[in-house]
Amino acid sequence: MSAVKQPVKPLPLKTLNPVPSDIEIAQAATGKKITDLIDEIGLNMDEVELHGDNKAKVKLDVLDRLKDIPDGKYIDVTAITPTPLGEGKSTTMVGLSQALGAHLGKSVFTCIRQPSQGPTFGIKGGAAGGGYSQVIPMEDFNLHLTGDIHAITASNNLVAAAIDTRMFHESQQSDAGLFKRLCPGKPGERSFSPSMLRRLKKLGIDKTNPDDLTDEEISRFARLDIDPDSVTWRRVVDINDRMLRGITIGTGPKEKGFTRETGYDITVASEIMAILALTSSLADMRERFSRVVIGTNHAGEAITCEDIGVAGAMTVLMKDAIKPTLMQTLEGTPAFVHAGPFANIAHGNSSIIADKIALKLADYVVTESGFGADIGMEKFFNIKCRYSGLIPHCVVMVATVRALKMHGGGPKVSAGRPLAPEYIEENLELLEAGMVNLEAHIKNAKAFGISVVVAVNSFKDDTKAEVDLVTKMAIEAGAEDAVVSRHWMEGGAGATALAEAVVAACEKPSDFKFLYDLETTTIKEKIEIICKTIYSADGVEYSEEAEEKIALYEKLGFDKLPMCMAKTHLSISHDPKLKGAPTGFTVPIRDIRASVGAGFLYPLLGKMSTMPGLPTRPAYYDVDLDLETGKIIGLF
C-alpha cells in the first residue's frame, strides 16, 4: 500500500480534433485496474469490495483508520442558471480534477453523483462528464453501476406497500386480533421484533414481553389509525414515465373500498436517496429511516417508518448502497460515485460519506452541486454542510457564453434543436446584458463567505472578445479569478489555468457562514431569507395548503429543520420565463412537505413535477448493443 495523500500516476491522454462522441472516447480509453488505483490512493484491499476490474465499493470503516489524517481542501463546482442543454458543470469538475492530479501533481479526488436513468434515456444525457473529461467506464456510470438506485427503488416501494397493507389490515381486524397477528405464538412464547421495541419506547411503554401489555397498551401499540388523506409517500421508478404521475390503487377485487389516488416519483426524488446523500454512518442511516414521516393518524400525530415496522428492512436493503463506488477519470485520477438526488426537487449533492473519505485520501476534493448556484450551491451550504460539518474552501462557478447570451435576451434554447445564430456568432451586446446572471450568482456565493473562481467553459464558437468580456466582468463582480477552460476538448491540459486559480483561491482566508440559524428562525423566516437573499424576490405568498402545513409542522416540532426549496432550475426566480437576474417578483409557495428522515422541509415553489416525462424523440432510440463486439453504442 502506498502512503496516504500521494498523487496517483497519471494516464496519458491522446486527443483528437474533431472531438469524437463521449462513448467513443470512453471506449477507446484503457483505464487502470481498480486494484492498482486502490493501492495508489492508499486503501487496503480489505477496505474495498471489488465489482469487476474497474470499480469497487469502499467500506465505511476506512474512516476509523484515517481519522487522524487532516482533511484536504474542499471545492464545490456550481454554475450560473443553465439553458436546457446544461453548461458542462460535471465536465468542468472532472476536467479540473484531471488538471489538478495529472498536470499539477496534486493528490485529488472527484466526488460525483450517480445519474438517474430518467435523463440517461430521456434527453439530457448522462452525467459522467463529457469529451476528454469523463469518469470511466461511462457505460457503467450511466446505467446500473453497482445497483444503488435499484436498492433505493426497492426500499422506497417496500415502504409504500407497508403503508397500504397496514391500513388494509387495521380495517379488517379488532385491536386484539391485530395484536395477535403482529406478535404470533402462544402466550409465553411471543416476542417483539427490534422495530416493535422501538415503537413501544416511542409510546412510553416500558415493557418487553407481549403478554405484559394491558388492553389499553395493546390498542395504542397495534392500531396506527393512519389517515389515508395524509399519506405523502409515493412509489418510485427510475424512468421518466409521465403516465405514472397520478394513479389509482386498490382496485383489485379484494381491495375494493380501499381505493385511493396516489402516484409515482422518479427514484432520485425519493427521501431515501436524500438520506443516502446526507447520512454519516450505517447507524445514522438506520436512525434517519426510523424518523421518516409518511403521514399522520386521524389525531394529527406523525406516523413514521418505525411505527409501521419497516425501518429495519429499509436498512437491510440499503446496507451496501451506503458504500461509495470507486472509479477513475480518463487521466487516471480517482473518483467516488455516490448518491444522486435532483437539485430542483431535492438537495442535489453527492454523499457526505464519499466526501469525508475523499478528504482523508486527497489534498483536494472536487465535488459538484446540481443545477445553478441558486439551487444546488445554496443547498450544499445550508443543508449538506450543516450535517457534514465540512467547510468548503472555494466555489468554482461554471459559465458559458451561450447561457449568458440567453440571459441577455437571446432566443429560446431548446434541447434537440439547432442553436440560433445569436449563439454561434459574436454578439458582445447580448453577452454583456446577460452578465447580470453571473454577477448575481457570484454575489450569492460570496454571501456565504467563500472565494469564487469563474470557469468559462469554452465552446468552439466562442470568440476571444466574448470570453475576455466574461472574465473581465466576473472579476469586477467579485470573483477571485476568472479563466477560460478547454477541458472538454483537451482534458486536464485544457483546465490547468483553472486548476492553478483554484489552488490559489483555496489558500485565501474564508469566513464561511450559513444563511440562517435553525433554532432562532421560523419556517416562514427561513423561506423568506432564501427568497429575498438568493432569488432577490420582493416577498413570498403562501397558499392555504402551505399555511396549513406550516402550522402542522410547527405543532409536530419540525420547524427547526433547514429548507430545501423545490423550484425551477431555469431561472433564479420561481418562474422559468424570467431570465437574467429578475427582480420585482413574489414567490408563491404552493405546498410544503416534510423529509424528516433526510432532515429538511421542502417548499414547492409554483408547479414542480417529481416525475419527468419523455420527449417525442428520447435518447433511447440511439442506444443499442453491437452484437458482434458486445459493445454498447449510441450512449451519447
N, C-alpha and C positions, 0 to 999 in steps of 0.2 A: 504494500500500500504506500502511495506517495504521501508527502506531507500535505497537511491541510492548507488551503488558500494558495496553491501554486497554479499559475496559468497552464492551461492544457495545451497540448501540441496542436497547432492549427492544421487544418486540411487545405491543400491548395485548391484554388477556385479558378477555373478557366471559363471566362465569359465569352459570349457570342453576341454579335450585332447583325441583324435584329435579335432581340431577346426572344428565345423560344417560349412556349407556354409553360406555366408553372409545373405541370405534371411532367413535361419533357425534361425540364431542368432537374427536378427531384429524382426522376428515374435514372437519369444519367449519372447521378452522384453516387460515390462509393463512401458511405459513412464508416465511422469506426465501429468495431464490435462493441456492443454495450458493455461487455466485461472490461475492455480496455478503458473506456470512458469512466466506468466506476472506479477503477484504480487511479486514474489521473486526478479525479476530483477529491480523492481522499476518503472514499467509503470502503467499508469492509464487505466482503461477499455475503456474510451472514446478516447484513443490514439491508439486503435487497431481495426481491423475488423476481426472477427473470421471466420475461414474456417474449420468448424468441430471441433472435440475435440482435435486435435493435431497440428494445425498450425494456424497462424494468420498473417495478413498484419499489418505493423506498419506505422502509418501516419507520414508524414514528419514534421508536426508542433510540434512534441515532441522535436525537436531541439531548438525551441524557449524557451520552458520551461527549458531545460537543458543547455542553452547557457553559463551559468556562472560556470558550473561544469568543473574542469580540465580534460583534456584528459588522458586516460590511456597509458600504454606502447604499442607500435605498432610493431608487429613482422611479418615478411614476410617469409613464408616457400617456399623454392625453391629446386632445385635438380641439380645433375650432368646430363650430357647428357644421356637420358634413352635408354634402349632397347625398342623394340616394345611392350613389355609386361607392360611397366610402372614400376616405382620403389617404389610405395607406398607413394607418396607425400601427397595426400589427407588423406590417412590413418594416416600418421605421424602427420599431422596438427590436426586431430581430437583426436588422442591419446595424443598429447601434451596438448590440451585444457582440456581433461579429467584429465590428471595428475595435471595440474595447479589448476583446480577447485575442483575436487573430492578428491585429495590426498594431495595437499599443502595448501588447504583452501583459494585460491585466487579467487577474482571475475574475471571471464574470459568470453570472447565471442569469438566464432568461426565465421568467415565471409568466406563463401564458395560459389563457383559458382554453378549455376544450370546447370546440364548436358543436352547435346543435345540428342535427341532420335536417332541421327545417330549412335554414338558409342554404345548407350544402346542396339540397335537391331543389331549392326554390330559385332565387335569382341572384342573391348577394354573393354566393360562393363560399369558399372555406375561410379559415382563419389561421392558417399556418404561416402567414406572411405571403410573399409573392416575389416573382422574379428571382434574383440571386440572393434574396434574404428570406430564407424559409427554414422551418423546422421539418426535419425528415425522419422517417418516411411520411410524406404528406398524405398518402392514401390512408395509412393507419390513423394519422392525426385527425383527418376529416371524417372518418367513418366510425367504426365501433371502438377503436383504441383498445382499452383494457376493460370496457364494459361498465364504466362508472355511471353513465347516463341511463343505461338499462337498469342498473340497480336502483337508481332514483325512481324510475318509472314503476318498478315492481313494488318498492316500498310505499310510494305515494298511493298506488291503486289498492294496495292492501288496506291502507287506512280508509279509503273510500268504501271498500267492501265491508270493513268492520263497522263503520258508522251505520250503513243501511241495514246490515244484519242485526245490529243491536236494537235499532228502532223496531224492526220487524218482530223479533223475539219478545221484546218487552210488551208489545201489544197483544201477544198471544198467551202470556202466562202471568200467574199471580207472583207476588214477591217471593213467597216461599218456593214455588215451583222454579222460578228463575234462579234462586239461590242454589237449589239442589243441582241444577244443571251446570252452574258456574263452579260449584265445588262438589263434584260427584263422589260417590262411595258411601260406605256405611259409616254411621256415627263412630267416632274414634279412629277412623282411618282416613278421614278427609284432611286436606291441607290447602293453604293458599299459595298461589303462584307468587313469584317475586313482584310482579306488576300489581297483583291484588294487595299485597302487603303495603306497597307504596300508596295505593288508593286509601287503604284503611288509615294510614298515617295522616294523609291529607284531611280525612274526615275527623281526625282526632280520636279514633277508636284504637285504643292501645291493647289489642288482642291479636294473637297469632293462631288461635285454634278456631276453626269454623263452628265447632259445637258450643263455643262460649258466647256467641253473639245473641243478643236479645232480639225479639221480633222487630223492635224499632230500629235497631242497628242493621238487621238484615234488610229491611226496607230501604234504608239510606244507602247501604252498600250496593245492593243489587239493581236498583232502578235509577238509571241516569235521567230519564224523562227528557230526552233531547227534543228540542223544538225544531221540527223539520224546516220551518221557515228561516231559522237562524243559521243553518249549516252553510258554511262558506267553502268547505273543502270540495274540490273538484277533481275529476280524474284527469290523467295526463297521457300524452303520447308525443314522441319526439319527431313528429312530422307536421308540416303545415297542412291543416285539414279544416278549412272554414266550415264544413258541414257539421262539425262536432262542437261548434261554439255554443250551441244550445241543443240539449237533448231531453227526452222524457224517459225516465227509468221507472221500473216497477210495473210493466205492462204484461208480464207473464201471467198465466192462469192462476198460479198460487200466490202471486204478489199483488193482485187487483186490490185496490184500496190503499196501496202504499205507493201510488204513483206520485212522482214529484218532478219538477223541472230542475235541471242542473246543466252541466256542460263539461267540456274538456279544455284544459290549458295545454300549451306546449310544455314539455317536461322541464326545460330550463327555467320556466317560470314557477316551478314548484317551490314551496317553502323548504323542502328537503334539500334542494340544490343550494339555496341561500345558507342553510345550516352547514352544509358541507364546506362552503366557502368561508364561513365565519368561525367554525369550531376550532378548538385548540388541542383537543385530545379525544380519545375514544370515550372516556368518562364524561367529558364535557358534551360530546355529541349525544350520548345517552340521556343526559340531563336535559339538553335542549329538546330532544324528541318528546320527553315527558311533559314539557311545557307547551307544546303545540296546541293551540286552541282551534277546535273545529266548528264551534258554535256555542250556543248556550242552552240551558234547560228552560222549562217554561217559567221558572222563577227569575230568569235573567242571570244565572250564575254560569261562569265559563266551564265548558266541558273540554277536557284535554285528551291527548292520545294516551296518557297514563290511565285516565278514567275508563277508556274503552279497552284497555288491556293490550294495546298494540305497540307501545313504545319499545319494548324489549325486542320484539320481532323486527321492527324497523332497524334497530341497531345491528342485528344479525345480518340483515340484507345489505347493510352499508359498511360492514366491518373491513372489507377490502377496498372499497371505494375511497375510504378516508386516506389511503396512502397515495401520495403524488406519483405520477408516472414520469420517469426519467427518459428524455430523448435528446436529440442534438440538432444543431443548426447545420447548414450546408458547409460551414467552415470549421465544424467540429467542436464548437463551444456547447456547454451543457444547457439543457432546458428542462424545466419542470412544467408538465401539462396537468392542470388540476382545477376542476370546477369550471362552470361556465354560465353563471347567471346573466340574463339580459340586463342591460343598464337602464332601459326605458321602463321596465316593469319589475325590476329587482335592483340590487345594488351594483351589479355589473363589474365585479372584480374577481380575479383568481384567488386561490385559497390562502388564508393566513398560514396554514401549516407549511405549504410549499415555500412561501416567503421566509418563514422562520428557519427552515432547514437550509435554504439557499444562502441566507445571510451569514450562517456559520461556515459555509463552504467557500464563499467567494468574497472578494473585496468590493465588488459592485454587483448589485442585483437590480435588474431592469424588469419592471412589471408594467401592466397596462390597465387603464380604466376604460370602460366601454363608452362608445359614442363621444359626444362633445364634453368639454370640461364642466359645463353647467350640470351635467348628469353624472357621469362616471367619476370624475375627479372630486366633485362635491361629496359624493357618497364614499369615495375612497378615504377622504379626510374625516368626515363626520360620523361614518359608521365603521368602516374597516379599521381605521387607525385607533378608534376608541377601544375596540375589542382586542386588537393585537398588541397595543401598547408600543407599536413601532412608529418612529418619527422619520418621515421622508427628508431627504437632503436636497432634492431637485425635482422640478417638474419639466418634462420635455413637451412642448406644445407643438403638435404637428399642424401645419397649414399647407394648403395648396393654392396656387394661383387660380385654378379652376373654381374652387369653392368661394374664394374671396370675390371673384368677379360675380358669382351668383348672388352673393350678399350685397353687392353693389348695384343690383337691379338687373342682372343678366337674365336671359331666357331660362325657362324651366329646364332642369336637368332630369332626365328620366332614364332609369336602367333599361338597357336593351335597345336604346335609340341613339343615333349619332349625335355628337355634340354640335351645338350651334356654332357658327363662325366666330362669335364673340369669345369663345373659349379656346380656340386654336389660332387666333390672330392677336397680335399685340393690341392691348387696349388699356392704357395706363389710367385713364379717367375712371373707367368701370372698376378697375382694381383698387384705386385709391378710395373710391366710395365704399367699397366692401371691407376695407381695413378696420372699420369700426367693430366688426365681429371679433377679429383677433385681439384688438385692443381691449374689448370687454372681457375676454377670457383671461388675458394677462392680468388685468386688474383683479379679477376674481381669485386667481391663483395666489397673487401677492397678498390678498386679504387674509390668507392663512399663514402668512409669514415665510413662504418658501420661494427660493430663487427659481426663475423661469428661463429656460433656453428654448428658443423657437427653432424648429426644424422645418425648413421649406422643402417639402417632398417634391422633388423636381420631376416634371413630365417633359416629354420630348418637345412639346410645342411652346414651352415657357421661353421667353426671351430674357436676355441679360438685364435689360432695363426693368422688366417686370420683377424679377427676383431681387434685384438691387433695391427696388422701391419697398418690397415687403421687409427685407432685412433692416433697412434704414428706419422705417416707421415702427417696426417691432421694438427696436432698441429705444427709440424715442418714447414708446409707450411703457417702458419699464423693464423690458426683458434684459437679463444679464448679457445675453448674446443671441444672435440670430444667424444661422448658417444654412446654406443650401446643401442638401443631401441627395446623392445619386445612388443610394444603396440598392434600389430595385434593378438598376442596370449594371451596377458594378460590385454589388455585395458590400462587405465591410470596408473595402478600399474606398468606396464612394461615400462612406459615413465617418471617415477619420476626423474631419474637421468638427463634425457634430460631437464625436466622442471626446475630443480634446476640450470642447466647450463645456461638456457635461462634467468632465473631471474637474475643471476649474470651478464650475458652479458648486459642485459638491463640497469644495473647501471653504466656501463662503459661510459666514455665520448665519444661522436661521433663528427665527423666533416663532416656531410653529404654535398655532392656537386653533381651537375649534371655533366654529361659527356661533355656537350657542351652548349653554350649560344645560345638562339634562335635568338637574334637580330643581333649578330655580325658574325654569321657563315652562309654560303650559303647552299643551298640544298646539293650540292656535298660535301662540307666540313663536314656536319653532317653525311652523309652516310659514308664517309671515316674515320671519327673518330671512329664510331661504328665498322666498318670492321677491322680497324687496331688495335684498343684498345681491343675490346671484342673478336673478332674472331682470332686475330693475323694474319690477311691477309697481304700480301705484297702490295696489291693495289686493285683498282677497275676498271672495264671496263664497259662502258655503250653502250647499243645497240642504233641504230639510233632512235628507238621509244622512248627510255628513254631520249635521248638528246632532242628530240622534246617536250616531256612532261615537262622537266625541264625548257626549255625556255618558254613554255606556262604558267606554274605555277608561274614563276618569273614575267611574264607580268601581271598575274591576282592578284598578291600580296599574293600568298600562301607560299612564301619562308620563312616566319617566323614561320612556324609550325614545331613541332617535327617530327622525323621519326619513323615509325612503320614497322620494317623490316619483310617482309614475306619470311620465309625460312624454310628449313627442321629442324625438331626437333631432328633428329638422328645424328647430328654432330654439333660441334661448328662452323664448316665452312658451306658453302652453299651446299656441296656435302655429301649426307648421307653415302657414302662409306668411308669417311675419319674419322677414329675413333681416340680416344685418344685426343691429343692436337696438331692438324696438323699445319704446317707452310709451307711457300713457295708457297702459292696459291694466285690466283687473283679472286676476287668476281665478277661474272657477274651480272649486273643489267639489266634485260630483259625489264622491264617496270616500270613506277611509276604511281600510281593512287592517287586520292585526296579524302580523307574523311574530308571535310572542316567542316561539322557539328560536327563530333566527335572531330575534332581538330588535325588531323595529316595527313601526306602523307605516303603512304606505297609503298616502292620499292619492286619489286618482284625479288628475287634472284634465278636465274635459273628457272626451271619449278616448279610451285606451282599450285595445284588444289584447288579451293574453293568449290568443290563438291566431297566429298569422294565417293568411291564405296563400295559395299558389297562383302565380301569374298564368296567362294564357300559354306562354312558352317557357315552362320551367327548365331548370338546368338538367333534370334527369333525362331529358331527351338525348343528351350527348354522352351520358355515362354508360359504358358497356365493358365487356370483358373480351380481350383478344384471345380467342380460344386456342390459337397456335402457340402464343408466347405465355399465356396466363396473366398478362399484364392488364391492369385497369386502364381504360382510355377515356378521354373526354371529361376528366375531373379537373376543370379549369385550365 
